Each structure stands twice: as C-alpha cells, then as structure tokens.
Amino acid sequence: MAKEPYAALLAYFHQSYQRITDEIAKVIIGQRQVFDQILAAILAGGHCLLVGVPGLAKTLMVSTLADIMTLSFKRIQFTPDLMPADITGTNIIEQKPDGRRGLKFVRGPVFANIILADEINRTPPKTQAALLQAMQEHEVSVGRKTYPLPSPFFVIATQNPIELEGTYPLPEAQLDRFMFNIWVDYPAQREEERILSATTTGKRVELSKILNDRSILNMQKLIASVPVSEYVIQYVSNLVRASRPKDPTAPEFIRKMVDWGAGPRAGQCLIMGSKAFAAMDGRYTVSLGDIRQAAVPAMRHRIACNFAAQAEGVDAVGIVERLLETVPEPEVPKYAEVTFPPEPVELDIEQE
C-alpha cells in the first residue's frame, strides 16, 4: 500500500476528469450535465438509470464512455423473452478427459466491468431481479456456488418513458438500487444543429484510452475519503426526512402530495454523489451546492407522488425542487473546527 498526499491525488483526479470530458465531447455534443451525473455515479461506486425518449444518444453515451476505458464492457438488450440465465450464465454438462461428466459454469454477460442494460423495462420482473441482485451484492449465485463479479462493477440502464405497451416498469424498491435517476432531455437548438452536421458526414472518431480498473478504483477511494462536515450531513438528513409525509418536519405540501418519501439510502447517495461533484470540481470538501446538484437525480425516483400531486401537475422533480427551496440550511457554529486539507490517502493499489 502507498500513501499519497491528498492534494496530489485530487490534482490527478481533476486532470483525468478533464481528459475524459474532452474525449467524450468528440462524440457527444452537449448533454454535459447528464454526463457529469453518470461519471459522478460511477466514481462514487453506484449505478445509474438513464431515462429519455429514443434518439437522444443514451446508448451512444455509455458505449463512448466504455471506449475510453480499458475495462470489459457488455451490452444487454432487454426483451420480453430474456431469461435470468441469459444474464448471469448457467451450468452446462461437460465431458471430462477421463470420460466422466460434470457441470461447468458458463459465465453470462453480467461478468464485465461495465454493463449497459438497454431498455431495462422491456423484460419481466424475474429477469430484472437477476440483474438487480448482481447490482446490490456484486456477486451471482448459480446452483450451490456463488461467483464474485469483477471490480469495479457498475450498471448503466436505459429506459424509454413514453412507450408503455409491452413494458414492465421497475418497482420502487428496485429503482432504489440505482444511485441516480438521470433524465436525458432534448438538446438545445445550436447543439442539435452541430449534431446534424457532425453525424451525417460518415467520419469516425478515434478515442484515446484514459482509464483502467486501477485508476477507477483509486478514484473511488479518493472520493470516499473526501471529508463531509456535520453541517452538510445535518442538511442532508433534514432534506431527506422532510420528504416523508409522516415525519414531524415534513412541510404541508409533502403531507398533501406524497405517499412516501426517500429512505436513508437517498441520504447516502446524496453524500457520495456530492463528494464526486466536489472532487470533479477540484475541491477538498463538500458544499451545500454539491448537495443541491445531486438532489434531483438522487431523490426523484425515491419519492412517490399521489393523485393530489398529479391533479396539480406536480411530479417528483417538482417536489424535490420545492424541498430545496423550503428546507432551511442548518446553523453553523461560530467557531467550528475544520481539518484542511485532509490527511494523505492510503491506496489499496498502486497509483498510476
């Protein structure tokens, strides 16, 4: 193990982030906020769900990210007839050299560093659960044996929100496995003009390899070590608890429009995502601005609105935005002890 000064690691991280964004910009025009949220989820060790209408480069964005990493990448197209064994793998009968027969496990596509689960809502719940179990446990159980998944391991799923026929929407408990729920919107007019110009010439873009498994694990360890003050933790706790209609601190509009709010995992994802945003910006500590930046993707799929909200045209995003306006910032002690900069980070693997 090696201990490296925190400032040097943060500078290395920020430099790598800039190189990643430069490479992605060669293929993906615009959508900078979407990509930052994807990268924050990956570097914080989480999974993310991309939701958007067809043709907004959701799949291209993930495959381009895989192209700049020397990590194994598998794309799984979810269909109604997809079975759990098609994802995890299965045991087959194999004849050994001595003539005896035995079972041999054939690994499925889930045994990769990056998994693109394309149109995850097009497969039945039984198959969805096979992937979501791997996401939570980072392992696959087949028969009597359990097989660990490679590290790092993260899943980026896509979902089409406008076509409901023949789909199986993810239950709220399974949506909670995703760190971020990221909405991919239409590009701005100028960006769309650039897309039309760049993608109709037949030219192919060569991308440079920037990250490998060792650098990703180093970045995840660096982000985990970013300090968070009690002031920020208290704000996150107040924000999450205020989303629960039965909590004494819940505002009146939450009691009226929400059936149930976000759980503790939402607070964990808020803090880890905010750590990633702070490190990507080259800062040592998490600010309330980082929390607000992570609030919508971390909480939108963890709040269930009722008919009263639908009648007023309010969705989960509107609820989160109103919470950010309503929940006050906690008071800061006049003389608060601050440790700055953080201590050197001890890495489990050698830094590049």
Protein Blocks (a to p, Z undefined) as FASTA:
>chain_A
ZZddfklmmmmmmmmmmmmmmmmmmmmggjklmmmmmmmmmmnopacdddddehilmmmm
mmmmmmmpccdcddddddfklcfklmnopcdddddfkopacddddddfklcfbdcdehkl
lccfklmmmmmmmmmnopacehjbccdddddddddddddfkbmghpacddfklmmmpmba
cddddddfklmmmmmmmmmnopacddddfbdfklmmmmmmmmmmpccdfklmmmmmmmmm
mmpmkbmklcfklmmmpmbdcdfklmmmmmmmmmmmmmmnopabdcfklmmmmmmmmmmm
mcccdfklmmnopafklmmmmmmmmmccddddfbdcddddddddddfbdcZZ
